[in-house]
């Protein structure tokens, strides 16, 4: 940070009309200079493109002003017809009516010497001040740009009056402290020049800027030469301002730390919410599969109509008791190995990286096993007879009172499927308990309702 005695604030605010005159440039001139359009800034030796910090490009502000003036003049014209007694206050917006407020704020350190972090903190406070200042005065900030192509970096702010009942003509002077006080001076016939009231109001405006921005960054209200301060007094003031700036920086850093901590907590809450909701959806899906039965579960995983028909086909003993010994031996030799493989899988618990993966793999394995069973059946054997053979085998293997009426029913009597039903119910209760224990705010996020989705 530079300790040069000229480290003081610079802030200026002025209004402009669309037409301009010999004493004041036009809205377009100011906007083009702000945007650094070619030929619009002869005072800058080597112009660089302006950096748009917020809002629209300055040239777009001009277009928007023209559009709003046209629309407002149409409204004023209609109102003059409807309210002839108010013609004086409903006059049209003329080309020389001031319709834009332009502010500029300069950083006291040169571009080549400034501390970037310090400058960015100052710039953030300037933008906040400019937005608050516009709101205080019934105006709207449309464009904020930054220039670094001159000795000192500076920020330009363009604002326009809000169309309101007390400012139907978009008069920017009503949004400017100096012009308001000057008009009041004339209206109340105070002694002295109206310009004195204008200057006094703008001094108050700069005092406020110094309090809210400048002092927070170690900038004096005015330089020592202008106030004729000796070196000792100036040093004391700069020390006080530096201490004030350090305090403001510490407060800002503490606020940033709090904000970062709150953001981190928020991210953790969102992560917890996402995890809980994901687990809840999975638990609800597994529970729906377990309670809905094998057929409905396989409709989601592998909706093969032939396989589903095989699952639901009723078992029929057929002519077993009329088959000869040769055919019975052929049937046992063909189906027993496949039945044993299936029973072995259906005896144990369902395995997988997580329960949902395990269930998915288990269901697809059932689909493949049914295909193997159909392929292994002797050509002379009807499928209802195969189902009867398998269901009888599973009744003995799983020690159930009676054989199931279909292959799906037999599968649902297996330890694996019964264990899935118990585990699915337990998992759903567990996840719902976790959700209830989570912060109440997590239960109000969009999409927190449960949905059963397909695997």
Secondary structure, DSSP 4 states (H G I P E B T S, - for coil): ----TT-B-EEEEEEEESS--SSS--HHHHHHHHHT-TTS-TT-TT--PPEEEEES-HHHHHHHHHHHHHHHHHHHHHHHHH-GGGTTTT----TTSEEEEEEEEEEEEETTT--HHHHHHHHHHHHHHHHHHHHHTTEEEEEEEEE-SSSEEEEEEEEEE--BTTBTT--GGGG-HHHHHHHHHHHTT-SS-HHHHHHHHHHHHHHHHHHHTGGGGT-BSS-HHHHT--HHHHHHHHHHHHHHHHHHHHHHHHHHHHHHHHHHHHHHHHHHHHHHHHHHHHHHHHHHHHHH-HHHHHHHH---HHHHHHHHPBP--TTGGGS-HHHHHHHHHHHHHHHHHHHHHHHSPP-SSSHHHHHHHHHHHHHHHHHHHHHHS-TTS-HHHHHHHHHHHHHHHHT-SS--SBHHHHHHTSHHHHHHHHHHHHHHHHHHHHHHHS-GGGGGSTT-S------
